[in-house]
């Protein structure tokens, strides 16, 4: 199809000379003024042929029609329409319906179209509301792909904060990009439900009991189709939910629209500024007449904001559920300082999160994120992975399987020994920084890749982060006048040094897989079910069971979450006999391992 489109663009001026009733045309339909979006099955002729790199994700909005539309707009050809190249004449040709051949013009129109491309590239674009800390050089916002896909919309650069939107029931207690995308988002949620069997089973089993009746949950996580299934499950179990995003790039706008249409108070959109990010969290929390009594956090930002702005709210909050390394670290710091005033559940270190989400999810999504953004080939590439926890293990395993030469940096001698036993070379970052092709951080720490290392990297080195926080790569040090930022495509920047050397920075140092791609739904089902059970446990726990400290999910719940996923694989557990259970000193129904057991 793309070859047809190129030939049609070359022949636009001379199409009037060819009888349209005989010729099978391939000219694109001229967009109407009222059309604001591309059908998902249509192709943007300019994006398909221009040298400007198209965004890897679907751009909903103004398709930016060609500067010279076809003088005879017609419908797209049927499947029977054909076009061929005559090998004898080495030229393009159209096949008429009666079987005769009509030649298309050649070189002259190619040159003209190249000029049109140059004019198109000069078109100014709008940049949505972004803080100075997120701003990039003007040269990186002058192309179609960067401006259009940066916030996942090109039809309307108005900030959602400046819009007044209502769902079909007249409710306006939300702030998202575009409520009209709700139907699309609903279909994505329905797809996710098929890969989240445990949540759906939990919803079915506990719906009648309503174990979260009266719960008012305020959440701050990645707003994706998988999160939507979790939110709707919590609602089915009796909870009221208000939600914000924990990452400025990971929100799926269409899913946020579907949630808003379904009556959820959602405040998030892809491409938020720092100011937008905190504004959305505040809108979730600060509502007159609504007091949250449960917190579901990913990264600790929501918990931090409530401590900072609304500390009195903790008098009615029963507990916090936290799922990230960064957020859990903050909770332990609060507990150690005696400032943690409610019980908190450490979901990150539960077995079902640590050994499945962190490991298997990252093992698959690291390759997906890198491929979508850079189209890099992994075979033979030298890669350094900073950190060999579960996330680092997953990344290293995937890259090794693709033929990459993988180095590992570690501070923990136990994890370091594991890396060595798995066949990876343990190094210090400064030993390999000049030679590696890809640098991936997986530590949850800060300043792992500092400006000194960035200066020494080879030309074309890809730099990205698989940890939750954006502190691992010192991106702030790159915001200096002597360096030029050039937006290549969505979430991909070239940072260019004065001597011409450039590095490829992905997602501005933020979480790669959820910012630049998607993650496996089935693995997220495990984590989401664990989160739901943790909320149920904290909300229904009798007073005094949990003190103002950080707790791990009971082992029995970990095992229950795992058992809910086994039917997907048609897996059959072996049952202990009474004699065997007595010999091992176990209950026949579990838990089967002590708390100190390391899986």
N, C-alpha and C positions, 0 to 999 in steps of 0.2 A: 504494500500500500504506500509506503514511504516513497518508492520510486515513482509511482503514479503522481503523487503530490508534487514532487520536484519537477517532473515534466510538465505538469499543469501550470505551475508558477512560471516556467520558462516560456510557455506558449500563451500567456494571458492576453497579450496585446493582439495576437493574430487569431484568436478564437473566433472573432466575428467573420473571418474569411472562410471558416470551415462550417458547413451546414450542420447545425446542432441537432437537427432531427435525424441525421444519419450517424453522426459521431457519438460514441459512447464517452461522455465527458467525465473528467475526474476533478473538476474544479470544486473547491470547497464552497459550501453555502456561505453567502455573505451574512455575518451576524446581524440580527436585528437590533435596533437601539434598545428595545426593552429586555433583550436577552442578557442576563448577568452571569451566566455560568455555562460551562461545557457539560454536555451529557457525558456520562462516564464511558460511553462507547464511541464518542467522537474524538477526532484528533485535531489539535491545534496546528494549522499548516505552518505557521511561523516557527513555533517551538520545535516542530519536527524537522525543519530544514535549516534553521539559523545556526550560526556557529556559537551562539550563546548557549552555555550549558544549561539544560533544563533541570528543574528541581526534581529530586528523586521521589518526592511525594506528590499526591494529587493536589493541584492548585484549584481551589474553588473560587470563582470570581470572574472578572472581566477577562476574556481570553485574549485581549489585545489583538484585534484583527489586523490582517496584513495591510500595509499602507496603500496598496493598489489592488482593491478588490476586483473580482472577476466581473467584466461588463455584462455577462449573461449568467446571473446566478441560477443554478439548477440543482436538482436533487443529487445526492451521492449515487454512484452507479450501483446496480444490483450485483449479486455475486457472479452473475454470468459475464459481466463486463470484463474485457481482457486488454492487456497492453503488453507489447513485446518489443524486444530490441533486435533489429535486423543485423546479424553478424557480418553480412557482406558490406553493409554501408556503415556499420559502427555508429548508428544513430538511433534516436528514440522514435517509436512509432505507435500509433493508436490503431486498434482493430475495430473497424466499423461493424455494425450489426449485420450488414449484408456480406461480410467476409472480406471486404476490400481494406487496404491499408492506407492510412493517412500519416505522413511524416510530421513530426513536431520540429519546430525551429531548434537550432543547436546553440552555437557559441555566443551569438549576439545577445540572446536573451539571458544567458548565464551571467554575462558581465553586468547586464542591467539589474538582475536580481541581487548580485553582490553589492551593488550600490544601494539598493533598497535595504539590504541588511544593515549597512552602515548607518543609513538614516534611522532605521528602527532602533539601533543600539543607542542613538543619541537622545531618544525620548526620555524626558524627565520622569522620575517615579517618586511617589510619596513614601515617606517613612513614618511609621506609626509612632505612638508615644513610647519612648524609651529613655531611661535615665542616661546620664553622661557616662556612668560606669559601663554601660552596655554599648555605647556608641562606637561606630567604626568609621574609617575614613570615607570621604565622599566618593572616592573612586570605587569603593566596594559596594556602593548602593546605586550605581548608575546603570546596572544591567537588569534585564527582566527577571532572571532567575533569583537573584539575591533579594530584591525588594518584594517580589511576589510571594516567595515561599518562606521568607523569614518568619512571618507570623501566620503562615498557612492561609493567607487570604490576599487577594489582589483587588477584589471588587470594592472594598470599603476599608480605608485606613483609619477610620474614626475609632478611637479607643472605646472598648465596651463600656468603660466607666462613663462615657458621655452619651450613651444610648439609653433609650427607654424601650425595653422589650417586655412582652407579655407572652405567656403560653396560651394554649387554646382555652384554658379555663379562666383566663384573666389574671393569673398570678404573676407577679413581677419580682418576687423575692429571690432573685438570682442575678448573676452578672457573667455572661458568657459572650462568645464571639457572634454567633448567629443561630437564633432559635429555629430558623427554617431548615437547619440540617438535622433536625430531630429524627426524621424517618430513617435517614442513612445511619445515624448512630444506633437506633433501635435494632437494625439488622445486624450491626456489629456485636451488640450485646447478646443477641440471640445465638450468634455463632459461638461466642465465648461460653455461653451456658452449656453447650455440647461438650466442652473440654474441661468443665469444672464439676465433675460428678459429686464430689464430697459436699460442696456448698449446696447443690441442688438437693442432695439427700438430707442434709441438715435442715434445709428449709422445709422439706416435706415432713420430716419427723417431728420437728419442734414447733411447727406453725400453730398447731392447736393449743400448745401450752403457753405460747407467748412469753418466753423466759426473759425477754427484754422489754416487757410492757412497762412504760413509765421512764424508760431510759432515754436520755437526751444526749446523743453522741455528736461531738464535734470532731471532725476528722481533717487531717492534712496529709494526703498521700498522693501518689501519681494518679491522675484521673484518666483511667483507661477503661476499655470494655470490661476487663477483669475486675477492676475496682467497682464498676457499676453493678456487676453481679453480686459483689459483697454488700454494697449499700442496699440493694433491693432485698437481699436476704435479711439484713439487719432490720429493715423496715417490716418485712413479713413476720419477723419474730417480735415485733412490737415497738421497736425503737423509732425515735424521731432523729433525723440526721441533717446536719449542716456541714458542708465540705469545701475545702480549698485545696490547691495544688501544692505539693512540696518541691516542685521543680518548675522553673519558668518555661521549659521547652517540652516537657513530657505530656502535657494535656492533649488529648484527642478531642478537638473542638466538636466534632459531630456527636461524640459520646456525652460530652457536657450538655449539649443541646437536648439529647434524648432524656437525660436525667432531669433537666429543668422542665421539660415537657411533662415528665412523669410526676412533677410536684416536689422534687428535691431542691433545696436551696444550695446551689452550686455557684462558687465564685472562682472562676479559673478560665484561662484561655492560653493557647500556645503563643509563646513570644512575649510574655509579660516583662515589664521592667522590674527593677528592684522595688521601686515605689509601689507598683501594681501588686507585687507579690505580698508585701506586708499589708497593703490596703485590703486585699482579698481575705487574708487571715483575720484582720480586724472585723470585717463585715460578717464573717462567720460567727465570731465570738460575741460581738457587741450588738445585741439586738434587744430592744426594750421588751420586757415581758417574757424573755426566754433565757433560761439559765442552764448551761450544760452540766451534766453530772457524770459524764464519761469522756475520756480523751483517747482518740486513736491517732497516733502520730508516726511519722516516718522521717526521721532526721532531727527531731526535737525542736523544730522552729515554732510549732504551735504551742508547745509546753513553755518554751522560753518567752513567747509573746504574752501568754497569760500571766506568768510570773512577773513580767516587767510592767504590764499595763493594768492587769485586773487581778491582783493577788487575792482579793477577797472572794473570788469565785471558787477557790479551792476549798472553801468551807462546805460547799455542797457537792464537790466532785468526789466520787467514790474510788476512782482509780484511773491509771494511765496505762495504755497498751502501746509499746514502742517496738518497732521492727527493724531498725537499722543499727549498724555498728556505731555510727556517729551519735545517734539519739540515745542509745543505751549508755555510751560513755558519759554523756551529759547527765543522765540520771544518776549514775554511780557517783559522779562528782557532787551532785546535790545531796545525795544520801550521806556521803562522807563528811560534807560540811554541815550536816544537820538541817539542811534547808528543804528537804523533800517532805512535803506535808501530807501526801496521800500515798497509798500503795501503788506500785508500778509493776507491770508484768514485762519481763524481758523476753519478747518473742524471738528476737534475733538469734539468741543462743539456745532456743529450743531445738531439738534434734530435727524436727520436720522443717524448720526454716534453714538451719545451718547446713545440713547435709543434703538438702534437695534444692531449695531456691538458690542459695549462694553458689553451690557447686554446679548442678546440672543446668540451671538457667543460664549462668554465665558461660558455661561450656558451649552452649549453642548460640547465644546472642552476641558474643564478642565477634564472631566471624560475620554475622549478619550486619552488625553495625558498621564494621570496617568496609565490607563489600559495598553496602549501599552508598556510603559517603565517598569512598576513594577508588573503588573498582580495583583495589590492589590484588596482586597475585601473591599468595603466601609461600609457595614453594621456594626454598632457598633464601628467603628473607631472614635477616638477623633481627630478633625481637628481644627486648628486655622487659620483663614483667616485674614490677616493684611490689613485693608482698606475695607470700605463698600461703595465705589463709585459704578458706574454701573458695573465695572468688578467684584468687590467683591460681589455685589448683585447676579450676575449671578452664580458665583462659589458657594456661600452659598446655593442658591436655589437648585442647582443640587446635592450637597453633602447631604443636608437635605433630599431630595427626595429618596436618596439611603440608608437612615438609619444611616447616620453618626451623631455623636454628634459634633455640630459646635460651636466654640467660635469665637468672632470677636474682633479685636482691632481697635480703631478709635481715631482721634484727633479732629474731627469736631462733636460738640454736636448734630447737626441736623442729620447727617448720623448715629451717635451713637443711637439716639432715634429711627430712622427708623429700625436699627438692632434689638433693643429691642422689637419694635412693631411687627416685623416679627418673633419673637420667638427665637432669638439668645441671648446668654449670652455675655455681653460686659465685657471684661477683659483687664488687662495689660499683655503683653507677658510674663513677668517674673513670673506671677502667675501660668501659665499653661505649661511653657516650658518643665518641667520635665516629664509631663504625656501625652502630645499629641503624636499621631502617624504620623501626617502629618502637615507641616507648609507651607502655601501658602502666598506669598506676592503679593499685588495688589495696591500699593500706588503710584508708580512713584517717590518715594523718594530715599534717600540713607541711607545705614547703618541701615536698619530696623531690620535685623537679624545679630547681631554682633558676634564676636568670643565668648564672654561671654555666649551668649545663645546657640551657637553651642556646647560649652563644656558641657553644662548642659542637653542637649537633651538625651532622652532615646536611648538605643541601637536599631537600625533599623529604626529610625525616617526618614521619607521622607521629603526632603526640596526642594522646587521649587518656581519659580517666574512666575507670570502671567502679570507683568508689562512689558513695552517695554524695559526699560534699564536694564543692568546687575549690577546696583549699589545697589540694595535693599538687597542682601545677600552679606555679606563680605567674598567673596570667596578668595580674596587675603590673608586673614589672615590664611587660611588653607594651603597655600603653604609653609609649614615649615618642617624642617627635621624630627621632631618627629612624624609627621603624614604620613601615607602611603596612596597613592591613588591607587585604583585598578579599572581598567575599567571592568565593568561587561558585558555591551552590548552597543550598540550605544546610546550615550547621557546619559548613566547611570554610575555613579562612586560611589564606596564605599570609603569613607574617614574614615580611621581606626586610632583610638587613641592607645597609648601605652598599655593601659589596655585591649585592644581587642574590646572596644566599637566602633561601626561604624554607620555612617549616610549614607543615600542614597541621593546623590546630583544629580539632573536632569539638563541636558543641561548646566552644569557649571554655574548655576544661571541665565541663559538667558531665554528669553521668551519660556515658556513650550509648548504652543499649536502649534506654527509654527515651533519650533525646533524639536519636538518629534512626532507630529502627523499632521493632517490637520485641516482646519476650514471649517464650512459650507459655501458652495459657494453662496447660495442665500443671506445670510446676507452680504457677501462681495460685492455682486452686488449693494446693497444699498449704501455702502461706496464709491465704485468705481464710481458710477454714480454721487454722490455728488462731488467727486474730479474732474471729467470731467467738470461738470457745473461750478465749482469754477474757473477752468482754463479758460473756455470760458468767464466767467464774467470778470475776471481780464484782460484778453488779449484784450477784445473788449471794455472795459470801456473807455469812453471819458476822456481825460486828466483833472484832477482835481476832478473827482468823488471820488477817493480813495487817501487819503494822506498817508504819511509814518507812518502807524499805523497798528494794528491788527484788523481785522473785522470778524464778523460772517456772514455766508451765509444768504442772504435775506430769510425771512420766506416763501415767495412765491416759492422759489426754493426747499426748504425742502418739501413743499406740493406737488410739481411737481414730485419729486423723489418718494415719497410715492405712488402717483397715478399711476406711471408707473409699479409698482409691484402688484397692486391690481388685474389686470386681471388673474394673475396666480392662484388666489384663487376663481375665478369666483365671485368676490365681486362687489356689486352694491352700489354706493354712493347715498345718498339722496340729492336732490337738493332743495335749498331754494326757496320759492316763493318770488315774489317781495315784498309782504307785510311782510314776515318774515325777509327778508334782511333789509328792511327799519326799522323794529322794533329793530333789533340788531345793526344797523348802519354799516352793512358789505356790501362789494361787493359780488354779487352772486358767483363770481369765485374765491373768496379768496383774500388775506389771511384771514383765519378764526380765528386766535388767535393773540393777541398782542405779541410783542417781549418779554414782561416780563412774559408771561404765562409759567408755569412749567408743562410739560407733565408728 
